[in-house]
Amino acid sequence: MSKRAFNFCAGPAALPEAVLQRAQAELLDWQGKGLSVMEMSHRSDEYMGIAARAEQDLRDLLAIPSNYKVLFLQGGASQQFAEIPLNLLPEDGVADYVDTGIWSKKAIEEARRFGAINVAASAKGYDYFAIPGQNDWQLSKDAAYLHYTPNETIGGLEFDWIPEVGEVPLVADMSSDILSRAIDVSKFGLIYAGAQKNIGPSGLVVVIVREDLLGRARSACPTMLNYQVAADNGSMYNTPATFSWYLSGLVFEWLKEQGGVAAMEQRNRAKKELLYGAIDASALYSNPIATNARSWMNVPFRLADERLDQPFLVGAEARGLLNLKGHRSVGGMRASIYNAVGLDAVQALVAYMAEFEKEHG
Ligand SMILES: *Cc1c(COP(=O)(O)O)cnc(C)c1O
């Protein structure tokens, strides 16, 4: 068997090795049925079982209340940038958005195609290194919803609190933080997450939506983008992304075996403390984010001299530490340390960083 590297990719990201092995073992002959999951009818008893089990495991992991639907849709998180206003924003209504970085900006730009958008707060005044406190937000009187991005995957800026917006439905893009630590789903109207960070393969997006928010879509909303239609059809109005859904289900099973989200939270806390601790203690590496807004899952850092970036990456790759190059808009480095990236990977990274600093610092 080939040796698996430590993969710090922001997305599509590392998957648990045990999950890949299980998928491999089941690939040609799923549980003695003589065919692969990819070759099954999505309406078959076998596949319906796989789909239902995945949903139930996710419900268990996040303690999702029964008045929420869980949808397994396509088009990634980006499709939701349009789908949310089409379903939740009346043509003469207004929606509030919070701008904390590149992903929230994309959500804002797309939503503007469909109606009035009020940017209630922006981290721009802090160069996107800190999150404005809610006292400084300019909320609309009758917002259809408030949208925010709890974890900005590129900037590495994360809320460690949940906005309080009373009766206004709270909509959260949890693409890169879902399942990383415990959340109270009942505080949200809608949660969505592209799968390829902390759930499974790309292309799939999981939407958790409170039932009273269904049935509000505009008449012009395409059928495929209508939450009510998706909910009524068990996310099978058309052929769903069957293999991605199945593989996500294997990840949910794995998470349960690991002790669920509480155990992940503990592990993730240890991982991020180790990495930020190493960055803060060094003279070569730095991270500019306010300490209470540092992302647990995506850790950007810079080297004091940009000319060291390339040698750093080359040395990292030689040690099997992959995909540490920062997003092109930010530069520097970024280590994404999702659930499937173990403490051993972070330890290996920190050891390499110290070694590199000794040589070049
Ligand atoms: C990756 C990401 C997206 C985009 O996801 P796609 O599935 O590629 O559309 C949106 N929001 C956040 C926070 C992300 O991390």
The ligand as an SDF file (V2000), in Angstrom:
LIG
                    3D

 15 15  0  0  0  0  0  0  0  0999 V2000
  -15.7660   26.1190    0.1390 C   0  0  0  0  0  0  0  0  0  0  0  0
  -16.7490   27.1050    0.6090 C   0  0  0  0  0  0  0  0  0  0  0  0
  -17.8160   27.5260   -0.2160 C   0  0  0  0  0  0  0  0  0  0  0  0
  -17.9870   27.0570   -1.6400 C   0  0  0  0  0  0  0  0  0  0  0  0
  -18.2870   25.7290   -1.7120 O   0  0  0  0  0  0  0  0  0  0  0  0
  -18.6090   25.0370   -3.1220 P   0  0  0  0  0  0  0  0  0  0  0  0
  -19.1180   23.7020   -2.7020 O   0  0  0  0  0  0  0  0  0  0  0  0
  -17.3340   24.9910   -3.8840 O   0  0  0  0  0  0  0  0  0  0  0  0
  -19.6320   25.8590   -3.7950 O   0  0  0  0  0  0  0  0  0  0  0  0
  -18.7230   28.4190    0.3160 C   0  0  0  0  0  0  0  0  0  0  0  0
  -18.5980   28.8830    1.5660 N   0  0  0  0  0  0  0  0  0  0  0  0
  -17.5790   28.5130    2.3800 C   0  0  0  0  0  0  0  0  0  0  0  0
  -17.5100   29.0570    3.7650 C   0  0  0  0  0  0  0  0  0  0  0  0
  -16.6300   27.6130    1.9150 C   0  0  0  0  0  0  0  0  0  0  0  0
  -15.6270   27.2400    2.7220 O   0  0  0  0  0  0  0  0  0  0  0  0
  1  2  1  0
  2  3  1  0
  2 14  2  0
  3  4  1  0
  3 10  2  0
  4  5  1  0
  5  6  1  0
  6  7  2  0
  6  8  1  0
  6  9  1  0
 10 11  1  0
 11 12  2  0
 12 13  1  0
 12 14  1  0
 14 15  1  0
M  END
$$$$
